[in-house]
Amino acid sequence: LVNINLTGTLHLNSSFILKVRIEADATTNSVHEFSYSQHHVCESIKLQLQHVFVLVEDMDYLQYIGGLIGVSALTGVAAASAYLYVTRPLPEVPLVPLHDQSPILEMPCCTTVEPIRVPIDMSKQSEIMRGPEQIHVSKFYKESKNGKFVNYISEDAQTLYETFRKGAYESNNGPCLGWRESLSSPYSWMNFNETLLRAKNFGSGLIEIGIQPRSLVGVYSQNRPEWVLFEQGAYCYSLVVVPLYDTLGPDACAFIIKQTDMSTIIVDDDKKANLLLDKAPRGLKKLITIQSVRPATLQRAKNRGVDIHTFDEIERLGAQGDHPEVAPTPDDICTICYTSGTTGNPKGVTLTHKNVVAGVCAVLLQLGEHRPGVNDVMMSFLPLAHMLERW
């Protein structure tokens, strides 16, 4: 708190005495008094208060506007200046010296790692064909000169059904799917042959409960081995995989089920089963649950005319029925992936086996010698409902 009491006395010779009383601290009641003659006031006034300086310069105009009026003007200027300087916040001390915010450190690892070699000269990635059009073609694929696009790398791996079996052969029945129940538990593994057998049994089980080859089947689950078992089982019978995911929401899921006319959806838990039952179109007839569901959910599904089967049950039915496989062709549809629907209803993107295999081959060509090998392990961290993760 700063109170300034300033008085002046006017004499016949136009000289006056200026008194300044400053009460700077309400707690200590410290009082400072200063007296100045007219001569001092007209030149400058400096008030020193606890290392705070208030400087009023060039007050010559006081002699023209009158002593008393000038004193009043000086009072306002001094009061405002003193209050501003006394109450201003103290500067913050920086955490680090401002002149040395980003010290340069030597990182040995940056000098020991060899640069990644690319399969072609990065400054000459394309080749110009003869002719006035000056068409550029990629050097990654030799047949691009003839206007042919890459569709596959191996003759015996042109569909997702064939590529999985190619992996089993190349790895000599190596480890295929790994998972762990918790962060502290070790990984469990299924080899290729076990994965192929379980996938085939599950696909056969879908046929056993009345689903016809090339039908659309949905999956609404987090990443887990059963997701891949279902997908590969679907390809054994040319079924079309339609993934659903949480960010779609109940209304969008109901829209997709109705648009695709799906009768069967695989879900991983009780919660997702109930979400689908909340908005279930009449066309939904079967739910296959990976985990067990509550009796109340079973009754609710029954009331809506929806049958609930367990994943294990479908596998057992498939093993007993042992339906012959119906392998897809490259031009058969393998999946319909829906957008998130941020600008309206979700939009389905239809992809054939040829589409997906060609995309994978393009990536392998660009990776060159760094492409994944039989001893490499891919860590799955994106949702399997995303095509980037499934590729």
C-alpha positions as CSV (number, residue, x, y, z in Angstrom):
1,L,0.0,0.0,0.0
2,V,1.5,3.4,-1.0
3,N,-0.1,6.6,0.2
4,I,1.4,9.9,-1.0
5,N,0.4,13.2,0.8
6,L,1.9,16.1,-1.0
7,T,1.5,19.8,0.1
8,G,2.8,23.1,-1.2
9,T,3.1,26.6,0.2
10,L,3.0,29.5,-2.3
11,H,4.9,32.7,-1.4
12,L,5.0,36.2,-3.1
13,N,8.3,35.3,-4.8
14,S,6.5,32.3,-6.4
15,S,8.6,29.8,-4.4
16,F,7.0,26.9,-2.6
17,I,8.0,24.0,-0.4
18,L,7.0,20.5,-1.6
19,K,6.5,17.8,1.1
20,V,6.1,14.2,0.2
21,R,5.0,11.6,2.7
22,I,5.2,8.0,1.7
23,E,3.7,5.1,3.8
24,A,5.1,2.2,1.9
25,D,4.5,-0.8,4.1
26,A,1.2,-1.2,6.1
27,T,2.8,-3.9,8.3
28,T,5.9,-2.0,9.4
29,N,4.4,1.5,9.2
30,S,7.6,2.8,7.7
31,V,7.3,6.5,6.8
32,H,9.6,8.5,4.6
33,E,9.4,12.3,4.3
34,F,11.1,14.5,1.8
35,S,11.0,18.3,1.4
36,Y,11.9,20.0,-1.9
37,S,12.0,23.7,-2.9
38,Q,10.5,24.9,-6.2
39,H,13.9,24.8,-7.8
40,H,14.3,21.1,-7.1
41,V,10.8,20.3,-8.3
42,C,11.2,22.1,-11.6
43,E,14.3,20.1,-12.4
44,S,13.6,16.6,-11.2
45,I,12.3,14.6,-8.3
46,K,13.7,11.2,-7.3
47,L,12.0,9.1,-4.6
48,Q,13.9,6.2,-3.2
49,L,11.9,3.5,-1.5
50,Q,13.2,0.1,-0.7
51,H,15.4,0.0,-3.8
52,V,12.5,1.3,-6.0
53,F,13.2,4.6,-7.8
54,V,10.4,6.9,-9.1
55,L,11.8,9.6,-11.4
56,V,9.7,12.5,-12.6
57,E,11.5,14.5,-15.3
58,D,11.1,18.0,-16.7
59,M,8.5,19.6,-14.5
60,D,9.0,23.2,-15.9
61,Y,5.4,23.4,-16.9
62,L,4.4,23.7,-13.3
63,Q,5.4,27.4,-13.2
64,Y,3.0,28.1,-16.1
65,I,0.0,26.2,-14.9
66,G,0.2,27.5,-11.3
67,G,1.8,26.3,-8.2
68,L,-1.3,24.7,-6.6
69,I,-2.4,23.0,-9.8
70,G,1.1,21.9,-10.5
71,V,1.3,20.4,-7.1
72,S,-1.9,18.4,-7.8
73,A,-0.6,17.2,-11.1
74,L,2.7,16.1,-9.5
75,T,0.7,14.3,-6.8
76,G,-1.1,12.1,-9.4
77,V,2.1,11.4,-11.4
78,A,4.1,10.5,-8.3
79,A,1.3,8.3,-6.8
80,A,0.7,6.4,-10.1
81,S,4.5,5.9,-10.6
82,A,5.1,4.8,-7.1
83,Y,2.2,2.3,-7.1
84,L,3.3,0.8,-10.4
85,Y,6.9,0.2,-9.3
86,V,6.1,-1.1,-5.8
87,T,3.4,-3.5,-6.9
88,R,5.1,-4.9,-10.0
89,P,5.7,-8.7,-9.9
90,L,9.2,-9.9,-9.3
91,P,10.9,-11.5,-12.4
92,E,10.8,-15.3,-12.6
93,V,14.1,-17.1,-12.2
94,P,14.6,-19.4,-15.3
95,L,15.1,-23.1,-14.7
96,V,18.2,-23.1,-17.0
97,P,20.5,-20.3,-18.1
98,L,18.8,-18.6,-21.1
99,H,22.2,-18.3,-22.9
100,D,22.7,-22.0,-22.7
101,Q,19.3,-23.7,-23.2
102,S,20.4,-26.5,-25.6
103,P,23.8,-27.8,-24.9
104,I,25.4,-30.0,-27.6
105,L,26.0,-33.5,-26.5
106,E,28.0,-36.2,-28.3
107,M,25.9,-39.3,-29.0
108,P,28.1,-42.2,-29.7
109,C,25.2,-44.3,-31.0
110,C,24.6,-41.8,-33.8
111,T,28.1,-42.4,-35.2
112,T,28.1,-46.2,-34.9
113,V,24.9,-47.1,-36.8
114,E,25.3,-47.8,-40.4
115,P,22.9,-46.0,-42.7
116,I,20.1,-48.0,-44.3
117,R,20.9,-48.9,-47.8
118,V,18.0,-48.5,-50.3
119,P,17.6,-50.7,-53.3
120,I,18.0,-47.9,-55.9
121,D,19.7,-44.6,-56.2
122,M,17.4,-42.1,-54.4
123,S,18.2,-39.4,-57.0
124,K,17.2,-41.7,-59.9
125,Q,14.1,-43.4,-58.7
126,S,12.4,-43.4,-62.1
127,E,13.3,-44.0,-65.7
128,I,12.1,-41.9,-68.6
129,M,10.5,-43.9,-71.4
130,R,11.1,-43.1,-75.0
131,G,8.6,-40.9,-76.8
132,P,7.3,-37.4,-76.7
133,E,5.3,-37.9,-73.6
134,Q,8.5,-38.4,-71.4
135,I,6.7,-40.9,-69.2
136,H,8.5,-41.8,-65.9
137,V,8.3,-45.4,-64.8
138,S,9.5,-46.8,-61.5
139,K,12.8,-48.6,-61.2
140,F,11.5,-50.8,-58.4
141,Y,9.6,-53.1,-60.8
142,K,11.1,-53.9,-64.2
143,E,7.8,-54.8,-65.8
144,S,6.6,-51.2,-65.3
145,K,8.2,-50.4,-68.6
146,N,5.6,-52.5,-70.3
147,G,2.7,-50.9,-68.4
148,K,2.3,-53.9,-66.0
149,F,1.7,-53.4,-62.3
150,V,3.0,-55.6,-59.5
151,N,0.3,-58.0,-58.3
152,Y,2.3,-60.7,-56.5
153,I,5.9,-61.9,-55.9
154,S,5.3,-65.6,-55.8
155,E,3.0,-67.5,-58.1
156,D,1.8,-69.6,-55.2
157,A,0.9,-66.6,-53.0
158,Q,-1.7,-64.5,-54.9
159,T,-4.4,-64.5,-52.2
160,L,-4.4,-64.1,-48.4
161,Y,-5.4,-67.7,-48.2
162,E,-2.2,-68.7,-50.1
163,T,0.2,-66.2,-48.4
164,F,-0.6,-67.7,-45.0
165,R,0.3,-71.2,-46.2
166,K,3.4,-69.8,-47.9
167,G,4.5,-68.5,-44.5
168,A,4.0,-71.9,-43.0
169,Y,6.2,-73.5,-45.7
170,E,8.9,-70.8,-45.6
171,S,9.2,-70.9,-41.8
172,N,9.1,-74.7,-41.7
173,N,6.1,-74.6,-39.4
174,G,7.7,-71.9,-37.2
175,P,6.0,-69.8,-34.6
176,C,3.0,-67.9,-35.9
177,L,0.9,-66.2,-33.2
178,G,2.2,-65.0,-29.9
179,W,0.3,-63.4,-27.0
180,R,0.5,-63.0,-23.3
181,E,-2.3,-62.8,-20.7
182,S,-0.7,-59.9,-18.7
183,L,2.3,-57.7,-18.9
184,S,4.1,-59.9,-16.3
185,S,3.3,-63.2,-17.9
186,P,5.5,-64.8,-20.6
187,Y,4.4,-65.1,-24.3
188,S,2.6,-68.2,-25.5
189,W,3.0,-69.3,-29.1
190,M,1.0,-71.2,-31.7
191,N,3.0,-72.5,-34.7
192,F,1.7,-72.3,-38.3
193,N,0.2,-75.7,-38.5
194,E,-1.8,-75.4,-35.3
195,T,-3.0,-71.9,-36.4
196,L,-4.0,-73.2,-39.8
197,L,-5.9,-76.2,-38.3
198,R,-7.8,-74.1,-35.8
199,A,-8.6,-71.5,-38.5
200,K,-9.9,-74.2,-40.8
201,N,-12.0,-75.7,-38.1
202,F,-13.5,-72.3,-37.2
203,G,-14.3,-71.6,-40.8
204,S,-15.9,-75.0,-41.2
205,G,-17.9,-74.3,-38.1
206,L,-19.4,-71.2,-39.7
207,I,-20.5,-73.3,-42.7
208,E,-21.9,-75.8,-40.2
209,I,-24.3,-73.2,-38.7
210,G,-25.6,-72.2,-42.1
211,I,-23.3,-69.5,-43.4
212,Q,-22.7,-69.9,-47.1
213,P,-19.3,-69.3,-48.9
214,R,-18.7,-65.7,-50.0
215,S,-21.1,-64.4,-47.3
216,L,-20.2,-61.3,-45.2
217,V,-19.2,-62.0,-41.6
218,G,-18.5,-59.2,-39.0
219,V,-15.9,-59.1,-36.3
220,Y,-16.0,-56.7,-33.3
221,S,-13.1,-57.4,-31.0
222,Q,-9.8,-56.2,-29.7
223,N,-6.6,-57.6,-31.0
224,R,-6.2,-61.2,-29.9
225,P,-5.4,-64.6,-31.6
226,E,-9.0,-65.4,-32.2
227,W,-9.2,-62.4,-34.5
228,V,-6.6,-63.9,-36.8
229,L,-8.1,-67.4,-36.5
230,F,-11.5,-66.1,-37.6
231,E,-10.0,-64.1,-40.5
232,Q,-8.0,-67.0,-41.9
233,G,-10.9,-69.4,-41.2
234,A,-13.1,-67.0,-43.3
235,Y,-10.6,-67.1,-46.2
236,C,-10.7,-70.9,-46.1
237,Y,-14.3,-70.6,-47.4
238,S,-14.1,-67.4,-49.4
239,L,-16.0,-65.5,-46.7
240,V,-15.8,-61.6,-46.6
241,V,-14.5,-60.1,-43.4
242,V,-16.2,-56.9,-42.2
243,P,-14.4,-55.4,-39.1
244,L,-16.2,-53.2,-36.6
245,Y,-14.5,-51.0,-34.0
246,D,-15.3,-49.0,-30.9
247,T,-15.0,-45.5,-32.3
248,L,-17.8,-46.2,-34.8
249,G,-20.4,-46.1,-32.1
250,P,-23.7,-48.1,-31.8
251,D,-25.6,-46.2,-34.6
252,A,-22.8,-46.6,-37.1
253,C,-22.4,-50.3,-36.3
254,A,-26.1,-50.8,-36.8
255,F,-25.9,-48.9,-40.1
256,I,-23.0,-51.2,-41.3
257,I,-24.9,-54.4,-40.3
258,K,-28.0,-53.3,-42.1
259,Q,-26.1,-52.1,-45.3
260,T,-24.0,-55.3,-45.6
261,D,-26.9,-57.5,-44.5
262,M,-24.6,-59.4,-42.2
263,S,-26.3,-62.2,-40.2
264,T,-23.3,-63.2,-38.1
265,I,-20.8,-61.2,-36.0
266,I,-17.9,-62.4,-33.8
267,V,-17.5,-60.3,-30.6
268,D,-15.0,-60.7,-27.8
269,D,-17.0,-59.9,-24.7
270,D,-20.4,-59.4,-23.0
271,K,-20.3,-55.6,-23.4
272,K,-19.9,-55.6,-27.1
273,A,-22.6,-58.2,-27.4
274,N,-25.0,-55.9,-25.6
275,L,-24.0,-52.9,-27.7
276,L,-25.0,-54.8,-30.8
277,L,-28.2,-56.0,-29.3
278,D,-29.1,-52.4,-28.4
279,K,-29.3,-51.4,-32.0
280,A,-29.5,-54.8,-33.7
281,P,-31.3,-54.7,-37.1
282,R,-33.6,-57.6,-37.9
283,G,-31.1,-59.2,-40.2
284,L,-28.7,-60.0,-37.3
285,K,-29.2,-63.6,-36.4
286,K,-26.1,-64.9,-34.7
287,L,-23.4,-63.7,-32.3
288,I,-20.3,-65.7,-31.6
289,T,-18.6,-64.7,-28.4
290,I,-14.9,-65.3,-27.6
291,Q,-15.4,-64.9,-23.8
292,S,-18.4,-66.1,-21.8
293,V,-21.4,-63.8,-21.4
294,R,-23.9,-63.4,-18.6
295,P,-27.2,-65.4,-18.5
296,A,-29.1,-62.1,-18.8
297,T,-27.4,-61.4,-22.1
298,L,-28.3,-64.9,-23.4
299,Q,-31.9,-64.2,-22.4
300,R,-31.9,-60.8,-24.0
301,A,-30.5,-62.2,-27.3
302,K,-33.1,-64.9,-27.3
303,N,-35.9,-62.4,-26.8
304,R,-34.6,-60.5,-29.9
305,G,-34.3,-63.7,-32.0
306,V,-30.5,-63.8,-31.9
307,D,-28.6,-67.0,-31.3
308,I,-25.4,-66.9,-29.2
309,H,-22.6,-69.4,-29.8
310,T,-19.1,-69.5,-28.2
311,F,-15.9,-69.4,-30.3
312,D,-14.9,-72.8,-28.9
313,E,-18.2,-74.3,-29.8
314,I,-17.9,-73.2,-33.5
315,E,-14.4,-74.7,-33.6
316,R,-15.7,-78.1,-32.3
317,L,-18.6,-78.1,-34.8
318,G,-16.2,-77.3,-37.6
319,A,-13.9,-80.1,-36.7
320,Q,-16.8,-82.6,-36.6
321,G,-18.3,-81.4,-39.9
322,D,-14.9,-81.0,-41.7
323,H,-16.3,-79.2,-44.7
324,P,-14.1,-79.1,-47.7
325,E,-12.4,-75.7,-48.2
326,V,-13.5,-73.2,-50.8
327,A,-10.4,-71.3,-51.6
328,P,-10.8,-67.8,-52.9
329,T,-9.5,-66.4,-56.2
330,P,-7.4,-63.2,-56.5
331,D,-10.4,-61.3,-57.7
332,D,-12.7,-62.4,-54.9
333,I,-13.5,-59.8,-52.2
334,C,-11.6,-60.5,-49.0
335,T,-12.7,-57.6,-46.8
336,I,-14.9,-54.5,-46.6
337,C,-13.3,-51.9,-44.4
338,Y,-15.5,-49.0,-43.3
339,T,-14.4,-45.4,-42.6
340,S,-15.0,-43.8,-39.2
341,G,-17.9,-41.8,-40.5
342,T,-16.7,-38.3,-39.5
343,T,-18.6,-36.6,-42.3
344,G,-21.7,-38.7,-42.3
345,N,-22.5,-42.4,-42.4
346,P,-19.4,-44.8,-42.6
347,K,-18.4,-45.7,-46.1
348,G,-17.4,-49.2,-47.0
349,V,-14.2,-49.8,-49.0
350,T,-14.2,-53.1,-50.9
351,L,-10.8,-54.8,-51.3
352,T,-10.1,-58.0,-53.2
353,H,-7.3,-60.5,-52.4
354,K,-5.4,-59.1,-55.3
355,N,-5.7,-55.5,-53.9
356,V,-4.2,-56.5,-50.6
357,V,-1.4,-58.8,-51.9
358,A,-0.4,-56.1,-54.4
359,G,-0.1,-53.5,-51.6
360,V,2.1,-55.8,-49.5
361,C,4.3,-56.6,-52.5
362,A,4.8,-52.9,-53.2
363,V,6.1,-52.4,-49.7
364,L,8.4,-55.4,-49.9
365,L,9.9,-54.1,-53.2
366,Q,10.6,-50.7,-51.6
367,L,12.2,-52.3,-48.5
368,G,14.6,-54.3,-50.6
369,E,17.1,-56.2,-48.5
370,H,15.4,-54.9,-45.3
371,R,12.1,-56.7,-46.0
372,P,10.9,-59.0,-43.1
373,G,12.3,-62.5,-43.1
374,V,11.3,-65.8,-41.6
375,N,13.1,-65.0,-38.3
376,D,11.5,-61.6,-37.9
377,V,8.6,-61.0,-35.5
378,M,6.0,-58.3,-36.1
379,M,4.6,-56.5,-33.0
380,S,0.9,-55.9,-33.4
381,F,0.0,-52.5,-31.9
382,L,-2.6,-51.0,-34.3
383,P,-6.2,-52.3,-34.2
384,L,-6.6,-55.2,-36.5
385,A,-9.7,-53.5,-37.9
386,H,-7.3,-51.1,-39.6
387,M,-5.9,-52.3,-43.0
388,L,-2.4,-51.0,-42.2
389,E,-2.2,-53.5,-39.3
390,R,-3.6,-56.4,-41.3
391,W,-1.1,-55.8,-44.1
